[in-house]
Amino acid sequence: MGFFLKLPWISVCCMAIFSLLLSGCKKESEQNSTKSAIKFFTELGSFDVIGSETFSNGEIVFVGKSGDAAAILVINDKGEKVWSHVLSGSGKNYYSSVIQLSDGSYMTFGGSTSDDMGATGFDYDLMVVKYSPGGKFHSYNCIPTPSSAGFFAATLLQDGGVMAVGAFNAGNQQSLIARLDQNMNLQSFQYYYIGDWHSMALQVEEVQQGVCAIVGYRSLSGINTETKKYVTYFGYVDATDCALLGLTDYSDHHRESKLVNVLPNQIFLSTTSDGFCWATTEEELNYKVGIHWMRIDQNGQVLSQKRIYGLRNATVCGLKKLKDGNYLLTGATSAEDFRSVLSGYRSSQIVLIKLDADGNEQWRSYLGDNSQIQMALSAFESVETIAIGGMEEQNATGYHHPIFFQVNSKGELIKNAN
């Protein structure tokens, strides 16, 4: 054997083979290490996570649906389960958003077709559910509407009320704005035609007592045209009667699609000391998707905006302001084209991007092996780590479940999440 290794070409071949084997083992070791650092929550069965939020007490809350039932899962920033609940009815229920009240209880927002819960049963009506501190189911309120409606986001007001926004489908999709009390009673309700075909209000935050900022999408072209163009709108609403106080369009912050019935992705709004910022997925007609970052002042003037490329089919799932004044985008990116994402099997890996206040990239971290669907949804920053809540679909089976992992200040995966 020693004689043969003295021959240069045999030696090179052996070293190449050894290098390939070592590389393969290293790659498999890295993938196994990544999987071992991610914690999975499967006890609720297939759990389609529609929304995820983190709160000041360190809890990460997942809301969505399990089968035809609305589902909620609460974990702490160590990845330990705190409590969960599933709400079933005669029809279909789901949660899409959650807020925490001052007493530590949670209020969830979504929709229901369950007539035994007060829905009309024909299409989705608005549904609000309250959980006492510790996870005990408290009560629910189903709010019938003339046509399909749903909440997308909500915020707790300084006066103790709650503002919720979403969409209402009455022929054309319209932006919906509602005020409720903490007992889930509807106090005021408005919907607005913003756009010539449809619009939806996606985020809401109170900017001063009695005034809320809303961000959403509206269409620029009619339903029968081949190409739809959506632009971001920003506005103010009265927090008492839900009256629209002003509206600004950002026509260069858009999403286009040739595919009918493709709705825009979520926008994530964050309030800063000098204004507001958000990031959203931006789709171009060639189906390559980037991320658009924008920050504006209190008067709607653009302070900074950036387009972040180098990502294929990026999806923005969350925006978190960090203690150092920078921002963390959480989401996913995929190697597959947009058509395959819509038609069936797809894969994605987690992406985390840290930006400064002007949208300049500080670092970017990819986690996972792009062999199945994984995405980061929300983040909670503790003293030394950032806890991330996300979702995974196993092997294109349609079986979803929440996931948890931790990263350090550089976006590197911490190996002891389990």
Secondary structure, 3 states (H helix, E strand, C coil): CHHHHCCHHHHHHHHHHHHHHHHHHHHHHHHHHHHHCCEECCCCCCCEEEEEEECCCCCEEEEEEECCEEEEEEECCCCCEEEEEEECCCCCEEEEEEEECCCCCEEEEEEECCHHHCCCCCCCEEEEEEECCCCCEEEEEEECCCCCEEEEEEEECCCCCEEEEEEEECCCEEEEEEEECCCCCEEEEEEECCCCCCEEEEEEEEEECCEEEEEEEEECCCCCCCCEEEEEEEEEEECCCCCEEEEEEEEEEEEEECCCCCCCCCCEEEEECCEEEEEEEEECCCCCEEEEEEEECCCCCEEEEEEECCCCCCEEEEEEECCCCCEEEEEEECCCCHHHHHHCCCCCEEEEEEECCCCCEEEEEEECCCCCEEEEEEEEECCCCEEEEEEEECCCCCCEEEEEEEECCCCCECCCCC
